[in-house]
Amino acid sequence: MVHRFWLLAAIVFGLGVSLGGQTLRCGSDARRAELYAENPALLLKRQEREARLQARLRQGGFEGRGTLTIPVVVHILWHEPEENLPDERIHSQIEALNRDFQALNEEIPLVPAEFAPFIAEVGIEFCLATHDPEGNPTDGITRTFTPNPAIGGSADIHYTERGGHDAWDTERYLNIWVAKFQGVSGVGSFPGEDPPAEQGVEVDYRYFGTIDALPPLDRGRTTTHEVGHFLNLEHPWGPNFDSGCNEDDFVDDTPLSSRTYNGECPSHPQVSCGSNDMFMNFMYYTDDACMALFTLGQKARMLAALELFRPALLEAAGCLPVATHEPAPLQAPSLFPNPSSGSVVLELPPEWQGATLRLFDIRGRALPFTQCGSPARPTLQLEGLPPGAYWLFVEKNGARSVRRLILAPH
């Protein structure tokens, strides 16, 4: 077994991080550096892909596409019984991914005001596959006993004959391998860099899902972060962990940064490279409770990467629905106009009529408002509120729908 994280120390010292015995949030930089050392031509290919990506981004057209669905297969590699995670915990991870990529996570109202305009609903959802590559029915989960007690972080995890599990067609499935790691919580493969049989995401079982996961990485954000890499997102400090303020992540609305915040849950503002860091972005190393958003620029980059480098995922079909905040049988309420300059009409399907309504600003503060009109189409009077982003919670009988509302200048 060959471990890939021999560059861990280089990451730590290159970014000025003192781990103090903590787990490193992500091993993707180390993985990439090792791949480049073995095959220097990969760097040139990455630069060529980046040029293609930037050309596609200049064309635009990433709004109004509807929701894209990516089928997922989760490969559980277990040596001890506690590593063989139950289905409900795997489902909780899919739920967490969907909340994070749809901007329905509960931390959204806590995003600082200066970053709130950049919050993105990415328009990607994830679901457990219902058919395997041969067309057989499946629950989207494989379970394999491995004789290797720490197979995470090695190439072996991807190969059945070496104690892991062979990938399902990596062009048509997002493969997620879950196993025990040492010193790092997860790894995500960038498009075109790892061998095809190793493309996907790897996560330490202790940080997978939201049920009984190990704090402070217990809200499923290790997987969210690594899926970001799978969709071609860089860390905010750029592709090279020793670049200081000389490189960035090729995204205009994420400020230049040179800090990782590994093992931290800082308070805003935190400054590096002459500006406030967006440390609550999913692509930092912050603790799970302090992560909150992808940006509009990151959304465009992920959608462009899907189109250019992982197009077969856009054609894949057949998923096992997994609920997010809204139970599947319920039709979602809708707001219009949105954006609005004042009054907003909330259209409530029958099952939501009589629901409790709560309004929050971007700092998570509950706000008063006047409600009038019929139970099916109440009007919210919001003229006294300043322009910006708000979140309306619609709650009834334990179900919740979260609607994002934008108030434009009067």
C-alpha angles and dihedrals in degrees: 000000000000116000116215101206101081087123094061092107090051090055093048096048094036092058097037093241121154107204098190090199093313125136115258109243098225139015098191095104090053091047091051094047091052092048091051091048090054095043115019090184088074090073092058090047090052090052090050091051090049091053090052091047094051090049090053092047091055089059091058122188099137098127127087095024098126123230121321117212123213119194114225133202117194116206111201112202110189135179099165121041094246089061091062094086119207122247093251091060091050089049090051089058092053088049090051092050091051093049092049096046092045095046090242096123116123094239094066095093089057095062108119115257094247091059100037095090089061098055109126134204093209097204095228125118129186129216137176111258117254096197129044122222090275092053096254119142114262141168090227094250130106123190123201131174109224125199088210109092094202107025093149113107095029133099087238091078090074098053128070094205089057097050097273132087128269114244121251112236100310092205092061104030136048101231115207118188116199120194144124115297133188119228099342131072100211152339132217126196120229118224113277098005110087118053111274092251090057100046113125141056132305123200135181108247091232091065100039117110129352102266113092092341118154117263138266088029095046106117099073094258095130087069092042090053095047093046085055088061091046086057091049102262116149128210111269090254091057137245096312119065093209098050098104108193094335098092137036140188097270090250118118099207097052109082120238109267142179101186130085101194089213109184092003136117099191130184123241129290108047116162133210132148090018099298142072113280120236088222091160090068114115091238095065123086093245121138113274096253090059097050118096121148158031115210131233089252092052089048091055091047093052094047091048090049091051091051096046106031108020103030096145089066087065090059097045115111139183120071140170106238115237118190124239120188092319121064110240096243092058122091110224121248116242135213127213139218094024115195092039135179094214128320118057128191117218113206109206122194113223094265091057098046112118091027123150113251124209127178125205133185125221091274092057095253117147111237131203119235139169120249126196139155133058125335089247096049111022118180118224115211107213102156093122095058123095121245115275145081123318136175124224116202114205109193133179134156093346095311121114134195118189117204123190113221128193121203112202124205113280 
